[in-house]
Amino acid sequence: MSIRHTVKVRGGAATAVVAILALALAGCGSGEKPKAKDVQSASSPKSQGGSSATTPTGGGGSAPLQVLASVNGSDGLTLVINSVQRDAGGFVTVNGQIKNGGSESFAGTSAWRGIELKGSGESVAGATLVDKAGKKRYYVLRDTESRCLCTTGISSVAAGQSVAFFAQFPAPPASTTEVEFSLPTFATATVKISG
């Protein structure tokens, strides 16, 4: 093969690439302006029924959460359980809030992680469910890397702050409708399982 033939092939390939890029860029900008309905829906997103990870402490416009149980802890903290839901996957999810009604920030959250030495770090992995009728204690579920299936990263709770949490447990038998929820530093709460 001669050098002239190689240069012609490379030149032809470069021309083809430039032509393809020009067509692709021309197709991206059609010049149409979005319709008024599309602009409105993009600027005001619709709620999709999910719950947010944090709970506002002020008077927001959202409906109040259901309170299944409320127990006191140390230093003015209150644990509020909003739902205990049995899921089809064979587990129970507990959702709630930890509220600091005291005048100082609470930083003693390390007790909430239980005896966990690795994985989740600052978390609510020390939570347990107790089925008194079945005489069984259930611990927070873990993934394949020993991280808890629960809220992590709670290093402190500021005065007046409310922090949302969740924890997933293996589901007790379907006949069990009531369990005791415990988190270190708080009293035990008896709650009904829904679902």
JOKAPE-V48169 format. One record per residue. PHI is phi in radians with two decimals (999 if undefined). OMEGA is omega in radians with two decimals (none if undefined). BURIAL is 1 if it has 24 or more other C-alpha atoms within 12 Angstrom, else 0. Layout:
PHI:OMEGA:BURIAL / PHI:OMEGA:BURIAL
This chain:
999:-3.11:0 / -1.57:3.13:0 / -1.16:3.13:0 / -1.07:3.14:0 / -1.15:3.13:0 / -1.11:3.14:0 / -1.11:3.13:0 / -1.11:-3.13:0 / -1.15:3.13:0 / -1.13:3.12:0 / -1.10:3.11:0 / -1.17:3.12:0 / -1.16:3.13:0 / -1.13:3.11:0 / -1.11:3.13:0 / -1.12:3.14:0 / -1.11:3.13:0 / -1.09:3.14:0 / -1.12:3.14:0 / -1.15:3.11:0 / -1.09:3.13:0 / -1.10:3.11:0 / -1.14:-3.14:0 / -1.13:3.14:0 / -1.19:3.12:0 / -1.17:-3.14:0 / -1.31:-3.09:0 / -1.27:-3.08:0 / -1.86:-3.09:0 / -1.46:3.10:0 / 1.46:3.13:0 / -1.34:3.06:0 / -1.62:3.13:0 / -1.15:3.12:0 / -1.21:-3.09:0 / -1.03:-3.14:0 / -1.13:3.13:0 / -1.16:-3.14:0 / -1.14:-3.12:0 / -1.12:-3.11:0 / -1.23:3.12:0 / -1.32:-3.10:0 / -1.47:3.12:0 / -2.23:-3.09:0 / -1.11:3.14:0 / -1.52:3.08:0 / -1.28:-3.13:0 / -1.88:3.04:0 / 1.45:3.14:0 / -1.41:3.10:0 / -1.79:-3.13:0 / -1.43:-3.10:0 / -1.31:3.13:0 / -1.99:-3.13:0 / -1.97:-3.14:1 / -1.16:3.13:0 / -1.57:-3.14:0 / -1.48:-3.13:0 / -1.48:3.11:0 / -1.38:-3.11:0 / -1.55:-3.09:0 / -1.45:3.13:0 / -1.19:3.13:0 / -1.17:3.13:0 / -1.36:3.09:0 / -1.21:3.12:0 / -1.91:3.10:0 / -1.48:-3.14:1 / -2.75:3.08:1 / -2.49:-3.13:1 / -2.27:-3.12:1 / -1.62:3.08:1 / -2.19:-3.12:1 / -1.40:3.02:0 / 0.96:3.06:0 / 1.40:3.12:1 / -1.45:3.07:1 / -2.27:3.08:1 / -1.78:3.14:1 / -2.01:3.09:1 / -1.80:-3.09:1 / -1.72:3.11:1 / -2.74:3.02:1 / -2.32:-2.96:1 / -1.99:3.03:1 / -1.44:-3.11:1 / -1.84:-3.09:0 / -1.13:-3.10:0 / -1.33:3.11:0 / 1.57:3.08:0 / -2.43:3.12:1 / -2.08:3.11:1 / -1.92:3.08:1 / -1.83:3.09:1 / -2.08:3.12:1 / -2.96:-3.12:1 / -2.45:3.00:1 / -2.01:-3.07:1 / -1.93:3.08:1 / -1.80:3.11:1 / -1.59:-3.14:1 / -1.41:-3.11:0 / -1.71:-3.13:0 / -2.22:3.08:0 / -1.15:3.12:0 / -1.83:-3.11:1 / -2.03:-3.12:0 / -1.51:-3.07:0 / -1.39:-3.10:1 / -1.11:3.10:1 / -1.17:-3.09:1 / -1.23:-3.11:1 / -1.45:3.11:1 / 1.27:-3.09:1 / -1.64:-3.10:0 / -1.18:-3.11:0 / -1.81:3.13:0 / -2.53:3.06:0 / 1.67:-2.94:0 / -1.45:-3.12:1 / 1.14:-3.13:1 / -1.21:-3.04:1 / -2.81:3.03:1 / -1.88:-3.09:1 / -1.21:3.11:1 / -1.44:3.13:1 / -1.21:3.09:1 / -2.41:2.96:1 / -2.03:3.11:1 / -2.11:3.05:1 / -1.69:-3.07:1 / -1.15:-3.12:0 / -1.17:-3.14:0 / -1.51:3.13:0 / 0.96:3.13:0 / -2.35:3.04:0 / -1.94:3.14:0 / -2.00:3.12:1 / -1.79:3.14:1 / -1.02:3.13:1 / -1.16:3.12:1 / -2.17:3.02:0 / -1.54:-3.06:0 / -1.20:3.11:0 / -1.86:3.10:0 / 1.15:3.05:0 / -1.52:-3.11:1 / -1.25:3.01:1 / -1.62:-3.06:1 / -2.76:3.10:1 / -1.20:3.11:1 / -2.16:3.04:1 / 1.45:3.09:0 / -1.55:-3.11:1 / -1.66:3.09:0 / -2.82:3.07:1 / -2.22:-3.10:1 / -1.19:3.11:1 / -1.01:-3.14:0 / 1.40:-3.10:0 / -1.50:3.06:1 / -2.17:-3.10:1 / -2.00:3.11:1 / -1.34:3.08:1 / -2.50:2.99:1 / -2.52:3.05:1 / -2.64:3.13:1 / -1.94:-3.09:1 / -2.22:2.95:1 / -1.08:-3.10:1 / -1.34:2.98:1 / -1.18:3.11:1 / -0.96:-3.11:0 / -1.02:3.13:0 / -1.25:3.13:0 / -1.45:-3.12:1 / -1.99:-3.10:1 / -2.38:3.14:1 / -2.37:3.04:1 / -1.84:3.11:1 / -1.78:3.12:1 / -2.26:2.99:1 / -2.35:-3.12:1 / -0.87:-3.10:1 / 1.40:3.09:1 / -2.08:3.02:1 / -1.20:3.13:0 / -1.43:3.13:1 / -2.03:3.05:1 / -1.64:-3.06:1 / -2.35:3.07:1 / -1.64:3.11:1 / -1.57:3.07:1 / -1.87:3.09:0 / 1.66:none:0
